[in-house]
Amino acid sequence: MTENRTDIKSMTLPELEEYLSAAGEPKYRAAQLFRWMHATLAAGPEEMTNLPKTLLAYLSEDCTFNVPHLADRQISKIDGTQKFLFELGDGELVESVLMEYKFGCSVCVSSQVGCRMGCRFCASTLNGWKRNLTASEILEQIYSITRIAGKRISHAVVMGTGEPMDNYDSVVRFIRLLTDPAGQGLSQRNITVSTCGIVPGIRKLAEEDLSVTLALSLHAVTDEKRRQIMPVAEKWTIAECLDAMRYYFDRTGRQVTLEYSLIRGVNDSVRDAAALAGLAGPLHAHVNLIPVNPVRERDCAQPTGAAVNAFRAKLEKRKINVTIRRELGRDIDGACGQLRRRHIDTDA
């Protein structure tokens, strides 16, 4: 972030109209400016060729466009997955991942610098939480990747570093801007927000009149085991989380997802699978199995392929809609927070 400058890219069109009106500009300039930032993806005023020089000078002086610097980029030789490390205006680092599928290109974005949730299997929390990202800083992860990789992004996942519900206002603003027809116009149905289970945030999101997919990071079938894996479980029980997810489904009509990271010897038994089916069934939830990505500083091991398939088969036998997340970027710093942590350790 740039101190004392207006974060213009985080503004909605009505907010832009008000901002430019206060600067003595006609209303239609706001629509032009919005298109330059969110449709054309202009990196700054110097690229906005149909705006008057006086306005461009004003924007250059008063505003920040929050375009990050590319600090590192890794490309998997196995599947082409690309991981980006961006340096923000204050020198902080965030990660984003570009994944290519048959249905299009998806970007996984971070919503915070670091994370304070403390999940046992995740590298994102190892260096602690620094600050929330603005809506424009979340957007620019997608916009910058579009410029750099030359790919049209069709899907977005708020599942990188940070807890979206811990930065609620910026994440909702990001969704509204990314799906605005005057900008990138992504379908809200092509956006997934993943939460570790902040119940008030889930219920609040249900009231936003959005159509995004909501995923709950469950990762255990008992409160006792979940507390061992995820500190957030000390505050909200599994029953409270699932009740909030049911409320989201009832309000939006959108099928919810239960994310379940399989950790060898911790939560991958046949008994765990049966219990998970019992939780997912009444909710009509989709279950996304994630063989845990090993992190050097953590002691979580990935189950064998046979164990993962057996776990899936147990769920399918109970008529649960289940997928195994395709493993991408295994030959690069694939897990959330790994690339950022490596750079922090190197610079220390």
Secondary structure by P-SEA (a helix, b strand, c coil): ccccccccccccaaaaaaaaaaaccccaaaaaaaaaccccccccccccccccaaaaaaaacccccccccccbbbbbcccbbbbbbbbccccbbbbbbbbbcccbbbbbbbccccccccccccccccccccccccaaaaaaaaaaaaaaacccccbbbcccccccccccaaaaaaaaaaacccccccccccbbbbbccaaaaaaaaaacccbbbbbbccccccaaaaaacccccccccaaaaaaaaaaaaaaccbbbbbbbbbcccccccaaaaaaaaaaaaaacbbbbbbccccccccccccccaaaaaaaaaaaaaaccccccccccccccccccaaaaaaaaaaac
